């Protein structure tokens, strides 16, 4: 459960937080190196959040599959 919250936090901070900061920077400073770095960091955090979310879900599925008892045929 903790990893799900961490992945959601990474994605939301990247999508909303850095989008606001990047927009603020672009409005007052224009498009420069810092704005490019902010945009790259925003995309990186979004991708890390989604990747962590998928990995966590796959771990949950694997754990639930291994706890199931195999059926035997009669």
PyMOL Python script that loads the backbone (N, CA, C, O; Angstrom):
from pymol import cmd

cmd.read_pdbstr("""\
ATOM      1  N   UNK A   1       0.822  -1.191   0.000  1.00  0.00           N
ATOM      2  CA  UNK A   1       0.000   0.000   0.000  1.00  0.00           C
ATOM      3  C   UNK A   1       0.867   1.256   0.000  1.00  0.00           C
ATOM      4  O   UNK A   1       0.530   2.252  -0.640  1.00  0.00           O
ATOM      5  N   UNK A   2       1.966   1.201   0.711  1.00  0.00           N
ATOM      6  CA  UNK A   2       2.855   2.357   0.779  1.00  0.00           C
ATOM      7  C   UNK A   2       3.425   2.709  -0.586  1.00  0.00           C
ATOM      8  O   UNK A   2       3.509   3.882  -0.950  1.00  0.00           O
ATOM      9  N   UNK A   3       3.821   1.677  -1.345  1.00  0.00           N
ATOM     10  CA  UNK A   3       4.371   1.935  -2.674  1.00  0.00           C
ATOM     11  C   UNK A   3       3.339   2.549  -3.618  1.00  0.00           C
ATOM     12  O   UNK A   3       3.692   3.340  -4.492  1.00  0.00           O
ATOM     13  N   UNK A   4       2.074   2.192  -3.447  1.00  0.00           N
ATOM     14  CA  UNK A   4       1.029   2.802  -4.269  1.00  0.00           C
ATOM     15  C   UNK A   4       0.911   4.298  -3.975  1.00  0.00           C
ATOM     16  O   UNK A   4       0.751   5.102  -4.894  1.00  0.00           O
ATOM     17  N   UNK A   5       0.989   4.666  -2.703  1.00  0.00           N
ATOM     18  CA  UNK A   5       0.914   6.080  -2.341  1.00  0.00           C
ATOM     19  C   UNK A   5       2.149   6.843  -2.819  1.00  0.00           C
ATOM     20  O   UNK A   5       2.044   7.991  -3.252  1.00  0.00           O
ATOM     21  N   UNK A   6       3.318   6.204  -2.740  1.00  0.00           N
ATOM     22  CA  UNK A   6       4.538   6.851  -3.215  1.00  0.00           C
ATOM     23  C   UNK A   6       4.464   7.071  -4.722  1.00  0.00           C
ATOM     24  O   UNK A   6       4.814   8.144  -5.214  1.00  0.00           O
ATOM     25  N   UNK A   7       4.007   6.051  -5.458  1.00  0.00           N
ATOM     26  CA  UNK A   7       3.912   6.203  -6.911  1.00  0.00           C
ATOM     27  C   UNK A   7       2.897   7.274  -7.289  1.00  0.00           C
ATOM     28  O   UNK A   7       3.127   8.049  -8.218  1.00  0.00           O
ATOM     29  N   UNK A   8       1.782   7.322  -6.579  1.00  0.00           N
ATOM     30  CA  UNK A   8       0.786   8.374  -6.854  1.00  0.00           C
ATOM     31  C   UNK A   8       1.350   9.750  -6.536  1.00  0.00           C
ATOM     32  O   UNK A   8       1.113  10.704  -7.276  1.00  0.00           O
ATOM     33  N   UNK A   9       2.091   9.860  -5.447  1.00  0.00           N
ATOM     34  CA  UNK A   9       2.700  11.136  -5.087  1.00  0.00           C
ATOM     35  C   UNK A   9       3.717  11.606  -6.118  1.00  0.00           C
ATOM     36  O   UNK A   9       3.751  12.786  -6.467  1.00  0.00           O
ATOM     37  N   UNK A  10       4.549  10.683  -6.607  1.00  0.00           N
ATOM     38  CA  UNK A  10       5.518  11.039  -7.643  1.00  0.00           C
ATOM     39  C   UNK A  10       4.817  11.532  -8.906  1.00  0.00           C
ATOM     40  O   UNK A  10       5.204  12.545  -9.487  1.00  0.00           O
ATOM     41  N   UNK A  11       3.791  10.810  -9.318  1.00  0.00           N
ATOM     42  CA  UNK A  11       3.091  11.185 -10.541  1.00  0.00           C
ATOM     43  C   UNK A  11       2.395  12.535 -10.386  1.00  0.00           C
ATOM     44  O   UNK A  11       2.500  13.390 -11.265  1.00  0.00           O
ATOM     45  N   UNK A  12       1.699  12.728  -9.293  1.00  0.00           N
ATOM     46  CA  UNK A  12       0.958  13.978  -9.098  1.00  0.00           C
ATOM     47  C   UNK A  12       1.906  15.158  -8.936  1.00  0.00           C
ATOM     48  O   UNK A  12       1.645  16.237  -9.469  1.00  0.00           O
ATOM     49  N   UNK A  13       3.009  14.968  -8.203  1.00  0.00           N
ATOM     50  CA  UNK A  13       3.966  16.065  -8.063  1.00  0.00           C
ATOM     51  C   UNK A  13       4.577  16.418  -9.409  1.00  0.00           C
ATOM     52  O   UNK A  13       4.774  17.593  -9.721  1.00  0.00           O
ATOM     53  N   UNK A  14       4.879  15.390 -10.211  1.00  0.00           N
ATOM     54  CA  UNK A  14       5.423  15.674 -11.532  1.00  0.00           C
ATOM     55  C   UNK A  14       4.415  16.343 -12.434  1.00  0.00           C
ATOM     56  O   UNK A  14       4.740  17.303 -13.133  1.00  0.00           O
ATOM     57  N   UNK A  15       3.185  15.840 -12.426  1.00  0.00           N
ATOM     58  CA  UNK A  15       2.163  16.363 -13.337  1.00  0.00           C
ATOM     59  C   UNK A  15       1.677  17.746 -12.933  1.00  0.00           C
ATOM     60  O   UNK A  15       1.536  18.621 -13.788  1.00  0.00           O
ATOM     61  N   UNK A  16       1.424  17.956 -11.670  1.00  0.00           N
ATOM     62  CA  UNK A  16       0.866  19.243 -11.235  1.00  0.00           C
ATOM     63  C   UNK A  16       1.918  20.190 -10.672  1.00  0.00           C
ATOM     64  O   UNK A  16       1.994  21.352 -11.071  1.00  0.00           O
ATOM     65  N   UNK A  17       2.714  19.699  -9.759  1.00  0.00           N
ATOM     66  CA  UNK A  17       3.672  20.562  -9.072  1.00  0.00           C
ATOM     67  C   UNK A  17       4.691  21.179 -10.002  1.00  0.00           C
ATOM     68  O   UNK A  17       4.873  22.397 -10.018  1.00  0.00           O
ATOM     69  N   UNK A  18       5.357  20.340 -10.779  1.00  0.00           N
ATOM     70  CA  UNK A  18       6.380  20.875 -11.673  1.00  0.00           C
ATOM     71  C   UNK A  18       5.775  21.579 -12.881  1.00  0.00           C
ATOM     72  O   UNK A  18       6.421  22.436 -13.485  1.00  0.00           O
ATOM     73  N   UNK A  19       4.563  21.232 -13.235  1.00  0.00           N
ATOM     74  CA  UNK A  19       3.883  21.961 -14.314  1.00  0.00           C
ATOM     75  C   UNK A  19       3.636  23.414 -13.893  1.00  0.00           C
ATOM     76  O   UNK A  19       3.815  24.335 -14.690  1.00  0.00           O
ATOM     77  N   UNK A  20       3.233  23.606 -12.660  1.00  0.00           N
ATOM     78  CA  UNK A  20       2.995  24.966 -12.146  1.00  0.00           C
ATOM     79  C   UNK A  20       4.303  25.737 -12.050  1.00  0.00           C
ATOM     80  O   UNK A  20       4.381  26.900 -12.447  1.00  0.00           O
ATOM     81  N   UNK A  21       5.334  25.077 -11.515  1.00  0.00           N
ATOM     82  CA  UNK A  21       6.638  25.738 -11.380  1.00  0.00           C
ATOM     83  C   UNK A  21       7.211  26.077 -12.755  1.00  0.00           C
ATOM     84  O   UNK A  21       7.739  27.170 -12.960  1.00  0.00           O
ATOM     85  N   UNK A  22       7.106  25.133 -13.698  1.00  0.00           N
ATOM     86  CA  UNK A  22       7.612  25.385 -15.048  1.00  0.00           C
ATOM     87  C   UNK A  22       6.854  26.490 -15.757  1.00  0.00           C
ATOM     88  O   UNK A  22       7.454  27.297 -16.467  1.00  0.00           O
ATOM     89  N   UNK A  23       5.548  26.536 -15.574  1.00  0.00           N
ATOM     90  CA  UNK A  23       4.752  27.605 -16.172  1.00  0.00           C
ATOM     91  C   UNK A  23       5.092  28.961 -15.589  1.00  0.00           C
ATOM     92  O   UNK A  23       5.169  29.958 -16.307  1.00  0.00           O
ATOM     93  N   UNK A  24       5.294  28.990 -14.289  1.00  0.00           N
ATOM     94  CA  UNK A  24       5.702  30.233 -13.625  1.00  0.00           C
ATOM     95  C   UNK A  24       7.046  30.705 -14.167  1.00  0.00           C
ATOM     96  O   UNK A  24       7.226  31.880 -14.487  1.00  0.00           O
ATOM     97  N   UNK A  25       7.983  29.769 -14.263  1.00  0.00           N
ATOM     98  CA  UNK A  25       9.318  30.117 -14.758  1.00  0.00           C
ATOM     99  C   UNK A  25       9.255  30.624 -16.201  1.00  0.00           C
ATOM    100  O   UNK A  25       9.903  31.612 -16.548  1.00  0.00           O
ATOM    101  N   UNK A  26       8.474  29.944 -17.032  1.00  0.00           N
ATOM    102  CA  UNK A  26       8.369  30.351 -18.433  1.00  0.00           C
ATOM    103  C   UNK A  26       7.722  31.720 -18.556  1.00  0.00           C
ATOM    104  O   UNK A  26       8.119  32.513 -19.409  1.00  0.00           O
ATOM    105  N   UNK A  27       6.740  32.009 -17.726  1.00  0.00           N
ATOM    106  CA  UNK A  27       6.050  33.298 -17.804  1.00  0.00           C
ATOM    107  C   UNK A  27       7.000  34.445 -17.477  1.00  0.00           C
ATOM    108  O   UNK A  27       6.994  35.474 -18.151  1.00  0.00           O
ATOM    109  N   UNK A  28       7.821  34.263 -16.434  1.00  0.00           N
ATOM    110  CA  UNK A  28       8.665  35.371 -15.993  1.00  0.00           C
ATOM    111  C   UNK A  28      10.061  35.360 -16.617  1.00  0.00           C
ATOM    112  O   UNK A  28      10.652  36.427 -16.786  1.00  0.00           O
ATOM    113  N   UNK A  29      10.601  34.210 -16.959  1.00  0.00           N
ATOM    114  CA  UNK A  29      11.966  34.131 -17.466  1.00  0.00           C
ATOM    115  C   UNK A  29      12.043  33.736 -18.939  1.00  0.00           C
ATOM    116  O   UNK A  29      13.071  33.953 -19.582  1.00  0.00           O
ATOM    117  N   UNK A  30      10.980  33.165 -19.476  1.00  0.00           N
ATOM    118  CA  UNK A  30      11.007  32.688 -20.851  1.00  0.00           C
ATOM    119  C   UNK A  30      11.538  31.264 -20.913  1.00  0.00           C
ATOM    120  O   UNK A  30      11.870  30.656 -19.895  1.00  0.00           O
ATOM    121  N   UNK A  31      11.606  30.756 -22.127  1.00  0.00           N
ATOM    122  CA  UNK A  31      12.128  29.404 -22.310  1.00  0.00           C
ATOM    123  C   UNK A  31      13.650  29.463 -22.344  1.00  0.00           C
ATOM    124  O   UNK A  31      14.250  30.038 -23.252  1.00  0.00           O
ATOM    125  N   UNK A  32      14.254  28.856 -21.332  1.00  0.00           N
ATOM    126  CA  UNK A  32      15.702  28.795 -21.269  1.00  0.00           C
ATOM    127  C   UNK A  32      16.113  27.420 -20.769  1.00  0.00           C
ATOM    128  O   UNK A  32      15.298  26.498 -20.734  1.00  0.00           O
ATOM    129  N   UNK A  33      17.353  27.281 -20.389  1.00  0.00           N
ATOM    130  CA  UNK A  33      17.861  25.990 -19.940  1.00  0.00           C
ATOM    131  C   UNK A  33      17.134  25.496 -18.698  1.00  0.00           C
ATOM    132  O   UNK A  33      16.822  24.310 -18.596  1.00  0.00           O
ATOM    133  N   UNK A  34      16.865  26.372 -17.770  1.00  0.00           N
ATOM    134  CA  UNK A  34      16.184  25.973 -16.539  1.00  0.00           C
ATOM    135  C   UNK A  34      14.784  25.463 -16.852  1.00  0.00           C
ATOM    136  O   UNK A  34      14.345  24.468 -16.275  1.00  0.00           O
ATOM    137  N   UNK A  35      14.092  26.123 -17.744  1.00  0.00           N
ATOM    138  CA  UNK A  35      12.750  25.674 -18.119  1.00  0.00           C
ATOM    139  C   UNK A  35      12.810  24.296 -18.772  1.00  0.00           C
ATOM    140  O   UNK A  35      11.957  23.448 -18.508  1.00  0.00           O
ATOM    141  N   UNK A  36      13.801  24.069 -19.612  1.00  0.00           N
ATOM    142  CA  UNK A  36      13.977  22.757 -20.231  1.00  0.00           C
ATOM    143  C   UNK A  36      14.258  21.674 -19.201  1.00  0.00           C
ATOM    144  O   UNK A  36      13.737  20.563 -19.302  1.00  0.00           O
ATOM    145  N   UNK A  37      15.082  21.998 -18.210  1.00  0.00           N
ATOM    146  CA  UNK A  37      15.376  21.038 -17.141  1.00  0.00           C
ATOM    147  C   UNK A  37      14.139  20.748 -16.290  1.00  0.00           C
ATOM    148  O   UNK A  37      13.913  19.607 -15.886  1.00  0.00           O
ATOM    149  N   UNK A  38      13.351  21.768 -16.023  1.00  0.00           N
ATOM    150  CA  UNK A  38      12.113  21.566 -15.264  1.00  0.00           C
ATOM    151  C   UNK A  38      11.137  20.682 -16.030  1.00  0.00           C
ATOM    152  O   UNK A  38      10.494  19.813 -15.441  1.00  0.00           O
ATOM    153  N   UNK A  39      11.024  20.895 -17.329  1.00  0.00           N
ATOM    154  CA  UNK A  39      10.128  20.079 -18.148  1.00  0.00           C
ATOM    155  C   UNK A  39      10.615  18.628 -18.192  1.00  0.00           C
ATOM    156  O   UNK A  39       9.811  17.698 -18.130  1.00  0.00           O
ATOM    157  N   UNK A  40      11.925  18.441 -18.298  1.00  0.00           N
ATOM    158  CA  UNK A  40      12.483  17.082 -18.303  1.00  0.00           C
ATOM    159  C   UNK A  40      12.270  16.389 -16.968  1.00  0.00           C
ATOM    160  O   UNK A  40      11.941  15.203 -16.928  1.00  0.00           O
ATOM    161  N   UNK A  41      12.454  17.118 -15.876  1.00  0.00           N
ATOM    162  CA  UNK A  41      12.236  16.548 -14.547  1.00  0.00           C
ATOM    163  C   UNK A  41      10.764  16.197 -14.334  1.00  0.00           C
ATOM    164  O   UNK A  41      10.440  15.190 -13.705  1.00  0.00           O
ATOM    165  N   UNK A  42       9.888  17.033 -14.862  1.00  0.00           N
ATOM    166  CA  UNK A  42       8.447  16.759 -14.780  1.00  0.00           C
ATOM    167  C   UNK A  42       8.112  15.437 -15.464  1.00  0.00           C
ATOM    168  O   UNK A  42       7.415  14.597 -14.894  1.00  0.00           O
ATOM    169  N   UNK A  43       8.603  15.257 -16.671  1.00  0.00           N
ATOM    170  CA  UNK A  43       8.335  14.013 -17.405  1.00  0.00           C
ATOM    171  C   UNK A  43       8.971  12.812 -16.720  1.00  0.00           C
ATOM    172  O   UNK A  43       8.379  11.733 -16.681  1.00  0.00           O
ATOM    173  N   UNK A  44      10.166  12.993 -16.184  1.00  0.00           N
ATOM    174  CA  UNK A  44      10.844  11.904 -15.487  1.00  0.00           C
ATOM    175  C   UNK A  44      10.038  11.438 -14.280  1.00  0.00           C
ATOM    176  O   UNK A  44       9.868  10.236 -14.075  1.00  0.00           O
ATOM    177  N   UNK A  45       9.545  12.371 -13.485  1.00  0.00           N
ATOM    178  CA  UNK A  45       8.763  12.005 -12.305  1.00  0.00           C
ATOM    179  C   UNK A  45       7.455  11.319 -12.691  1.00  0.00           C
ATOM    180  O   UNK A  45       7.024  10.383 -12.019  1.00  0.00           O
ATOM    181  N   UNK A  46       6.828  11.774 -13.759  1.00  0.00           N
ATOM    182  CA  UNK A  46       5.602  11.118 -14.216  1.00  0.00           C
ATOM    183  C   UNK A  46       5.887   9.671 -14.636  1.00  0.00           C
ATOM    184  O   UNK A  46       5.142   8.757 -14.283  1.00  0.00           O
ATOM    185  N   UNK A  47       6.969   9.475 -15.389  1.00  0.00           N
ATOM    186  CA  UNK A  47       7.300   8.125 -15.842  1.00  0.00           C
ATOM    187  C   UNK A  47       7.710   7.224 -14.679  1.00  0.00           C
ATOM    188  O   UNK A  47       7.354   6.046 -14.655  1.00  0.00           O
ATOM    189  N   UNK A  48       8.451   7.763 -13.721  1.00  0.00           N
ATOM    190  CA  UNK A  48       8.826   6.972 -12.551  1.00  0.00           C
ATOM    191  C   UNK A  48       7.607   6.582 -11.730  1.00  0.00           C
ATOM    192  O   UNK A  48       7.513   5.457 -11.239  1.00  0.00           O
ATOM    193  N   UNK A  49       6.671   7.520 -11.582  1.00  0.00           N
ATOM    194  CA  UNK A  49       5.447   7.222 -10.838  1.00  0.00           C
ATOM    195  C   UNK A  49       4.638   6.118 -11.486  1.00  0.00           C
ATOM    196  O   UNK A  49       4.171   5.210 -10.799  1.00  0.00           O
ATOM    197  N   UNK A  50       4.464   6.179 -12.799  1.00  0.00           N
ATOM    198  CA  UNK A  50       3.711   5.146 -13.512  1.00  0.00           C
ATOM    199  C   UNK A  50       4.443   3.813 -13.468  1.00  0.00           C
ATOM    200  O   UNK A  50       3.815   2.771 -13.276  1.00  0.00           O
ATOM    201  N   UNK A  51       5.767   3.828 -13.642  1.00  0.00           N
ATOM    202  CA  UNK A  51       6.543   2.587 -13.610  1.00  0.00           C
ATOM    203  C   UNK A  51       6.472   1.924 -12.241  1.00  0.00           C
ATOM    204  O   UNK A  51       6.314   0.707 -12.143  1.00  0.00           O
ATOM    205  N   UNK A  52       6.588   2.715 -11.197  1.00  0.00           N
ATOM    206  CA  UNK A  52       6.495   2.163  -9.847  1.00  0.00           C
ATOM    207  C   UNK A  52       5.098   1.614  -9.578  1.00  0.00           C
ATOM    208  O   UNK A  52       4.951   0.581  -8.924  1.00  0.00           O
ATOM    209  N   UNK A  53       4.082   2.294 -10.075  1.00  0.00           N
ATOM    210  CA  UNK A  53       2.707   1.829  -9.909  1.00  0.00           C
ATOM    211  C   UNK A  53       2.503   0.483 -10.593  1.00  0.00           C
ATOM    212  O   UNK A  53       1.910  -0.428 -10.014  1.00  0.00           O
ATOM    213  N   UNK A  54       2.992   0.355 -11.825  1.00  0.00           N
ATOM    214  CA  UNK A  54       2.849  -0.904 -12.561  1.00  0.00           C
ATOM    215  C   UNK A  54       3.621  -2.022 -11.870  1.00  0.00           C
ATOM    216  O   UNK A  54       3.109  -3.133 -11.727  1.00  0.00           O
ATOM    217  N   UNK A  55       4.849  -1.739 -11.441  1.00  0.00           N
ATOM    218  CA  UNK A  55       5.649  -2.758 -10.754  1.00  0.00           C
ATOM    219  C   UNK A  55       4.989  -3.200  -9.459  1.00  0.00           C
ATOM    220  O   UNK A  55       5.020  -4.383  -9.119  1.00  0.00           O
ATOM    221  N   UNK A  56       4.397  -2.270  -8.740  1.00  0.00           N
ATOM    222  CA  UNK A  56       3.710  -2.610  -7.499  1.00  0.00           C
ATOM    223  C   UNK A  56       2.492  -3.479  -7.770  1.00  0.00           C
ATOM    224  O   UNK A  56       2.258  -4.463  -7.067  1.00  0.00           O
ATOM    225  N   UNK A  57       1.718  -3.121  -8.784  1.00  0.00           N
ATOM    226  CA  UNK A  57       0.554  -3.935  -9.123  1.00  0.00           C
ATOM    227  C   UNK A  57       0.952  -5.336  -9.569  1.00  0.00           C
ATOM    228  O   UNK A  57       0.289  -6.308  -9.207  1.00  0.00           O
ATOM    229  N   UNK A  58       2.019  -5.454 -10.343  1.00  0.00           N
ATOM    230  CA  UNK A  58       2.486  -6.777 -10.760  1.00  0.00           C
ATOM    231  C   UNK A  58       2.949  -7.600  -9.564  1.00  0.00           C
ATOM    232  O   UNK A  58       2.733  -8.811  -9.528  1.00  0.00           O
ATOM    233  N   UNK A  59       3.579  -6.962  -8.593  1.00  0.00           N
ATOM    234  CA  UNK A  59       3.979  -7.658  -7.370  1.00  0.00           C
ATOM    235  C   UNK A  59       2.780  -8.155  -6.581  1.00  0.00           C
ATOM    236  O   UNK A  59       2.810  -9.260  -6.039  1.00  0.00           O
ATOM    237  N   UNK A  60       1.732  -7.355  -6.511  1.00  0.00           N
ATOM    238  CA  UNK A  60       0.514  -7.765  -5.813  1.00  0.00           C
ATOM    239  C   UNK A  60      -0.139  -8.949  -6.511  1.00  0.00           C
ATOM    240  O   UNK A  60      -0.600  -9.884  -5.857  1.00  0.00           O
ATOM    241  N   UNK A  61      -0.179  -8.909  -7.839  1.00  0.00           N
ATOM    242  CA  UNK A  61      -0.771 -10.013  -8.598  1.00  0.00           C
ATOM    243  C   UNK A  61       0.039 -11.291  -8.404  1.00  0.00           C
ATOM    244  O   UNK A  61      -0.525 -12.367  -8.204  1.00  0.00           O
ATOM    245  N   UNK A  62       1.360 -11.168  -8.464  1.00  0.00           N
ATOM    246  CA  UNK A  62       2.207 -12.341  -8.276  1.00  0.00           C
ATOM    247  C   UNK A  62       2.043 -12.926  -6.876  1.00  0.00           C
ATOM    248  O   UNK A  62       1.996 -14.145  -6.708  1.00  0.00           O
ATOM    249  N   UNK A  63       1.958 -12.066  -5.891  1.00  0.00           N
ATOM    250  CA  UNK A  63       1.783 -12.527  -4.510  1.00  0.00           C
ATOM    251  C   UNK A  63       0.439 -13.219  -4.327  1.00  0.00           C
ATOM    252  O   UNK A  63       0.353 -14.234  -3.635  1.00  0.00           O
ATOM    253  N   UNK A  64      -0.602 -12.685  -4.935  1.00  0.00           N
ATOM    254  CA  UNK A  64      -1.920 -13.289  -4.782  1.00  0.00           C
ATOM    255  C   UNK A  64      -2.008 -14.611  -5.548  1.00  0.00           C
ATOM    256  O   UNK A  64      -2.702 -15.531  -5.116  1.00  0.00           O
ATOM    257  N   UNK A  65      -1.311 -14.710  -6.681  1.00  0.00           N
ATOM    258  CA  UNK A  65      -1.315 -15.971  -7.437  1.00  0.00           C
ATOM    259  C   UNK A  65      -0.569 -17.069  -6.695  1.00  0.00           C
ATOM    260  O   UNK A  65      -0.977 -18.230  -6.730  1.00  0.00           O
ATOM    261  N   UNK A  66       0.517 -16.715  -6.026  1.00  0.00           N
ATOM    262  CA  UNK A  66       1.304 -17.730  -5.334  1.00  0.00           C
ATOM    263  C   UNK A  66       0.603 -18.226  -4.074  1.00  0.00           C
ATOM    264  O   UNK A  66       0.907 -19.312  -3.580  1.00  0.00           O
ATOM    265  N   UNK A  67      -0.325 -17.444  -3.559  1.00  0.00           N
ATOM    266  CA  UNK A  67      -1.028 -17.880  -2.347  1.00  0.00           C
ATOM    267  C   UNK A  67      -2.228 -18.770  -2.668  1.00  0.00           C
ATOM    268  O   UNK A  67      -2.810 -19.373  -1.766  1.00  0.00           O
ATOM    269  N   UNK A  68      -2.604 -18.857  -3.951  1.00  0.00           N
ATOM    270  CA  UNK A  68      -3.712 -19.717  -4.327  1.00  0.00           C
ATOM    271  C   UNK A  68      -3.252 -21.166  -4.377  1.00  0.00           C
ATOM    272  O   UNK A  68      -2.128 -21.450  -4.790  1.00  0.00           O
ATOM    273  N   UNK A  69      -4.101 -22.065  -3.964  1.00  0.00           N
ATOM    274  CA  UNK A  69      -3.777 -23.484  -4.009  1.00  0.00           C
ATOM    275  C   UNK A  69      -4.105 -24.021  -5.404  1.00  0.00           C
ATOM    276  O   UNK A  69      -5.151 -23.694  -5.965  1.00  0.00           O
ATOM    277  N   UNK A  70      -3.223 -24.835  -5.956  1.00  0.00           N
ATOM    278  CA  UNK A  70      -3.525 -25.392  -7.278  1.00  0.00           C
ATOM    279  C   UNK A  70      -4.685 -26.395  -7.199  1.00  0.00           C
ATOM    280  O   UNK A  70      -4.813 -27.130  -6.220  1.00  0.00           O
ATOM    281  N   UNK A  71      -5.507 -26.414  -8.216  1.00  0.00           N
ATOM    282  CA  UNK A  71      -6.638 -27.342  -8.253  1.00  0.00           C
ATOM    283  C   UNK A  71      -6.154 -28.693  -8.744  1.00  0.00           C
ATOM    284  O   UNK A  71      -5.300 -28.782  -9.625  1.00  0.00           O
ATOM    285  N   UNK A  72      -6.705 -29.721  -8.171  1.00  0.00           N
ATOM    286  CA  UNK A  72      -6.375 -31.071  -8.628  1.00  0.00           C
ATOM    287  C   UNK A  72      -7.591 -31.638  -9.349  1.00  0.00           C
ATOM    288  O   UNK A  72      -8.732 -31.376  -8.968  1.00  0.00           O
ATOM    289  N   UNK A  73      -7.332 -32.409 -10.384  1.00  0.00           N
ATOM    290  CA  UNK A  73      -8.426 -33.026 -11.128  1.00  0.00           C
ATOM    291  C   UNK A  73      -8.800 -34.341 -10.476  1.00  0.00           C
ATOM    292  O   UNK A  73      -7.945 -35.079  -9.987  1.00  0.00           O
ATOM    293  N   UNK A  74     -10.066 -34.613 -10.478  1.00  0.00           N
ATOM    294  CA  UNK A  74     -10.549 -35.881  -9.918  1.00  0.00           C
ATOM    295  C   UNK A  74     -10.900 -36.866 -10.995  1.00  0.00           C
ATOM    296  O   UNK A  74     -11.323 -37.983 -10.697  1.00  0.00           O
TER     297      UNK A  74
END
""", "prot")
cmd.dss("prot")
cmd.show_as("cartoon", "prot")
cmd.util.cbc("prot")
cmd.orient("prot")
